[in-house]
Amino acid sequence: MRLARLGARHPGLAIDPAASTNLAGAEFELGVGARLSIGPGVVTERRRHALRFLLGPGASVEIGPGTWLRTDLGPVILACFAGARMVLGPESFLNGAHLSAKRELVLGRRAWVGPGSRVFDSDQHDFDAERPEGMAPVRIGDHVWVASDCTVLKGVTIGEHAVVGARSLVTRDVPPHTLVLGAPATPRGRVGDRSRVR
Ligand SMILES: CC(C)(COP(=O)(O)OP(=O)(O)OC[C@H]1O[C@@H](n2cnc3c(N)ncnc32)[C@H](O)[C@@H]1OP(=O)(O)O)[C@@H](O)C(=O)NCCC(=O)NCCS
């Protein structure tokens, strides 16, 4: 009932009946023509306004089945600007993280983003009078772990099974199965199969 009422209040919002009823405590701002789809088994905590969905006009956000939007350690903010697209793969895990899309931001299956981390597919401001704001799609592959207090910048692709160490700044693509660390993040080692890790 609570989820159905939410759907009635926000045209463009589709919440699967098997998603957590705690989603009723989230904040939803959907511009004209925005679409937000929340799949079955998506869970969050019972904490008012700790989870925020901010969608501009014509934005499209898909939250894959079994995704955990965990707000215990900090707010989870999904900002998808006008006409942009954001996709969270099945069973992905955002733990007090902030994702922002002006073009396209895609997380794969079981991709994790840790507390205090942020992913931006744009700079958010013009650089100077001659150079307008930079924007380019970001892709975070299947089974990737972005640890705490990291920032991933525009245009980055992180290959599957890669790990980004705490407090890293990712400015360039990360090959699959690679550990990167630092600011800017550089390769430091190999990562094995992460498809069953917890
Ligand atoms: C400062 C900024 C705009 C520069 O963008 P840019 O001019 O497109 O920079 P580039 O991606 O071409 O990177 C140039 C080099 O600097 C490095 N670099 C870029 N930003 C860096 C940063 N913040 N710290 C350290 N190194 C950085 C890149 O790795 C690259 O090095 P390389 O050529 O050896 O690979 C961008 O890095 C940035 O910080 N964007 C802001 C994102 C943000 O936080 N927005 C929130 C809203 S306020």
The ligand as an SDF file (V2000), in Angstrom:
LIG
                    3D

 48 50  0  0  0  0  0  0  0  0999 V2000
   40.1460   19.7420  -12.1630 C   0  0  0  0  0  0  0  0  0  0  0  0
   39.4060   19.0400  -13.2600 C   0  0  0  0  0  0  0  0  0  0  0  0
   38.2410   19.8810  -13.7620 C   0  0  0  0  0  0  0  0  0  0  0  0
   40.4230   18.7850  -14.3840 C   0  0  0  0  0  0  0  0  0  0  0  0
   39.7900   18.1140  -15.4360 O   0  0  0  0  0  0  0  0  0  0  0  0
   40.5660   17.9510  -16.8290 P   0  0  0  0  0  0  0  0  0  0  0  0
   41.1840   19.2380  -17.1950 O   0  0  0  0  0  0  0  0  0  0  0  0
   39.6070   17.3220  -17.7840 O   0  0  0  0  0  0  0  0  0  0  0  0
   41.7440   16.9910  -16.4520 O   0  0  0  0  0  0  0  0  0  0  0  0
   42.1850   15.6710  -17.2010 P   0  0  0  0  0  0  0  0  0  0  0  0
   41.1700   14.6060  -16.9720 O   0  0  0  0  0  0  0  0  0  0  0  0
   42.5270   15.9750  -18.6260 O   0  0  0  0  0  0  0  0  0  0  0  0
   43.4990   15.2460  -16.4020 O   0  0  0  0  0  0  0  0  0  0  0  0
   44.7770   15.8390  -16.6070 C   0  0  0  0  0  0  0  0  0  0  0  0
   45.8080   15.0800  -15.7860 C   0  0  0  0  0  0  0  0  0  0  0  0
   45.6630   15.4170  -14.4050 O   0  0  0  0  0  0  0  0  0  0  0  0
   45.2770   14.2790  -13.6260 C   0  0  0  0  0  0  0  0  0  0  0  0
   44.2320   14.7760  -12.7520 N   0  0  0  0  0  0  0  0  0  0  0  0
   43.0160   15.2500  -13.1220 C   0  0  0  0  0  0  0  0  0  0  0  0
   42.3650   15.6850  -12.0420 N   0  0  0  0  0  0  0  0  0  0  0  0
   43.1730   15.4710  -10.9760 C   0  0  0  0  0  0  0  0  0  0  0  0
   43.0270   15.7240   -9.6110 C   0  0  0  0  0  0  0  0  0  0  0  0
   41.9040   16.2910   -9.1210 N   0  0  0  0  0  0  0  0  0  0  0  0
   44.0530   15.3720   -8.7830 N   0  0  0  0  0  0  0  0  0  0  0  0
   45.1650   14.8010   -9.2680 C   0  0  0  0  0  0  0  0  0  0  0  0
   45.3610   14.5630  -10.5920 N   0  0  0  0  0  0  0  0  0  0  0  0
   44.3710   14.8930  -11.4260 C   0  0  0  0  0  0  0  0  0  0  0  0
   44.8070   13.2580  -14.6360 C   0  0  0  0  0  0  0  0  0  0  0  0
   45.0440   11.9290  -14.1950 O   0  0  0  0  0  0  0  0  0  0  0  0
   45.6400   13.5840  -15.8430 C   0  0  0  0  0  0  0  0  0  0  0  0
   46.9220   13.0440  -15.6830 O   0  0  0  0  0  0  0  0  0  0  0  0
   47.5940   12.1730  -16.8710 P   0  0  0  0  0  0  0  0  0  0  0  0
   47.5730   13.0640  -18.0850 O   0  0  0  0  0  0  0  0  0  0  0  0
   48.9640   11.8530  -16.3450 O   0  0  0  0  0  0  0  0  0  0  0  0
   46.7090   10.9700  -17.0320 O   0  0  0  0  0  0  0  0  0  0  0  0
   38.8690   17.6500  -12.7850 C   0  0  0  0  0  0  0  0  0  0  0  0
   39.9620   16.8240  -12.4750 O   0  0  0  0  0  0  0  0  0  0  0  0
   38.0250   17.7860  -11.5400 C   0  0  0  0  0  0  0  0  0  0  0  0
   38.5190   17.8120  -10.4300 O   0  0  0  0  0  0  0  0  0  0  0  0
   36.6850   17.8770  -11.7530 N   0  0  0  0  0  0  0  0  0  0  0  0
   35.7540   18.1940  -10.6710 C   0  0  0  0  0  0  0  0  0  0  0  0
   34.8410   17.0660  -10.3540 C   0  0  0  0  0  0  0  0  0  0  0  0
   34.1090   17.3920   -9.0680 C   0  0  0  0  0  0  0  0  0  0  0  0
   34.5980   17.1380   -7.9810 O   0  0  0  0  0  0  0  0  0  0  0  0
   32.9100   17.9550   -9.2080 N   0  0  0  0  0  0  0  0  0  0  0  0
   32.1090   18.2090   -8.0300 C   0  0  0  0  0  0  0  0  0  0  0  0
   31.3880   19.4840   -8.0950 C   0  0  0  0  0  0  0  0  0  0  0  0
   32.2040   20.8600   -7.3200 S   0  0  0  0  0  0  0  0  0  0  0  0
  1  2  1  0
  2  3  1  0
  2  4  1  0
  2 36  1  0
  4  5  1  0
  5  6  1  0
  6  7  2  0
  6  8  1  0
  6  9  1  0
  9 10  1  0
 10 11  2  0
 10 12  1  0
 10 13  1  0
 13 14  1  0
 14 15  1  0
 15 16  1  0
 15 30  1  0
 16 17  1  0
 17 18  1  0
 17 28  1  0
 18 19  1  0
 18 27  1  0
 19 20  2  0
 20 21  1  0
 21 22  1  0
 21 27  2  0
 22 23  1  0
 22 24  2  0
 24 25  1  0
 25 26  2  0
 26 27  1  0
 28 29  1  0
 28 30  1  0
 30 31  1  0
 31 32  1  0
 32 33  2  0
 32 34  1  0
 32 35  1  0
 36 37  1  0
 36 38  1  0
 38 39  2  0
 38 40  1  0
 40 41  1  0
 41 42  1  0
 42 43  1  0
 43 44  2  0
 43 45  1  0
 45 46  1  0
 46 47  1  0
 47 48  1  0
M  END
$$$$
